[in-house]
Amino acid sequence: MTYKNTYKKFLWLIKQAKVTRERLIFSARKIYFDEMETIHHTKCKPLSIAVAVNEDYQILALQMAEMPAKGRLARFSVMKYGPRKDERDSVMGEVFRCLKNRLSRPPENIYSDAKSSYRKHVEGTFPQSTYEVHNRADKERHRDRLHEKLHKKRFDPLFVEPTLC
């Protein structure tokens, strides 16, 4: 086997996996979705990964988006790499269109964090589903109470996604 044969076989396998994946139909009663942030080579080039999973830990949709740098690095990032597009909203819309095509029936419950732009995608794609928002800030606000400091394990409804990915 040569490098060229291996490379061509790899490209062929990618095409076959995409075709097979597009034909799969999933069923989900609950959907958890969120965006995770990562970097591309440097912190000045952040990326956002939109992920949607069901209650059985199956990844239903996954997309990557460019986003501008935040905080102290924002100005330096624009000087060095130029302005970056913010594709997060369009990619989240693409994730929901993908979900609508891949699910056999609409989910009963959809869970996410409190990002305000998520609501329009959920209500536009799955208007009959119950949308639940779990705000991390509410959990942090109540942590200063003594009896809650002692409990290290607390139920987090969005824990499914970060542990899976």
N, C-alpha and C positions, 0 to 999 in steps of 0.2 A: 504494500500500500504506500502510495506517495502522498505528499502533502496536498497536491492538487485534487486527487481522488477523495481524500478525507474531507476537504473543504467543500467539494461539490455534493458529497453525500450529506454533509451537515446542512447545506442550503436546501436540499431536497427534503430532509427531515423537518426543517422549519416550515416549509410549505405544507407538508402533510399534517403536521400538528395544528396549523392554523385552520385548515379545512375541517379537520375532525372537531376541533374546539368550537367552530362556528355552528356545527350541526347539533351539538349537545343542547339538550333542554333540561333546565334545572327546576326543582320545586323548592320553594322556601316560604316558611311561615313568618320568619323574622329575618330582617336584613340589618346588618351593622355596617355603617360606612363612615369613613373619615379620610383625612389627608395627612400624610406623614411628610416631613421635610428632611431632605438630605442635600448633599453637595455634589458638584461635578468638578473634580480636580482641585477646587479651592472654595473657601467660604464665600467668595465674591460671586460665585455662580450657583446659587441655591436652586434646588429642584423640589417639586411637590409631587408626591405619589398618591393618587386617589385610589382607594381600595374599597371594595364592597364584598362582604362575606355573608354566608347564611349561618343558621344555627348549628349546622354540622361542620363548621370550619372549612367549607369549600370556598375558594376564591371565585366569585362570580364575575367580577370585572376588576381590571387593574390598568391604570393609565398614568403616564408621566407628563408633567407640565413644567415649563420654564416659569420662573418668577423673579422679580427684582430683589436685590439684596436689601436687607433691613438693618436698622440700627446704625452703628458707627461705620460699618463697611459700605453703606449705600453710596456715599459720594465717591469713595475710592473705586468702587466697582464700576460706576458709570465712567469715571476717568480712564480706567484701564481697559475695560471690555465694552464700553458703550452702553446705551440703555438696553435693558432686557425687557422682552414682552412679558406681560402677566397673563398666562394662558390657563390659570387655575379654574376660572369660571366656565370657559368653553370645554375644558377637559372633564369637569364634573358633569356637564350636560351630556357629553359623549358617554360617560360611564352609565348614566341613567338610561340613555337610549339603548345601550348594550344590554342593560338589565331587563328592560321591557321586552326586548327580542328574545332573550334567553330564558325567561321564566315562563313556566306553563300557565301560571295564574298569578294575579297580583298578590304580594305579601300582605299578611294581616298587620304586622307591626314593622316599623322602620325606626332604627335608633341611630343617633349621631350626637356629636357635641353641639355647642351653642353657636356655631358660626352662622351668621344671619343669612348668608347667600344660599345655604343648603335648602331652606324652606321652599323657595320658588321651584327648585328642581324636583323636590319630593312631591309637592302639590300639583305640579304640572304633569308629572309622569304617572304617579300613583295617587290620584285624588281620593280614592276610597280607602286607602290604608291609613292606619293610625300612626302618626309621627310623634315620637317621643324624643325630647331634647334633654341631655344630661350635661349639666354645667359643672365643670371642674372647679370653678371659683366658689360655688356654693359649698362644695365639699371642703375646700381649703379654709373658708371663712369660719366654719364650725370646728375646725381641728384644734383651735386654741383652748377648748374646754378640757379640763383635766381628765375626765373619764374617757374622752375620745383619744387622748394622747397615748393612753396605755394600750389601746387596741391597735396592733400593727396591721392586722388583716381586716380590710373593709371591702364590702361588695362594690365592685365597679362594673356597671352594665356594659361598658365599652371595652372591657379587658380582653374580650375575645380577639379583637383585631390586632393590637400591638404584640400580643404573645404569639399569634400565628405568623406574623410577618417579621 
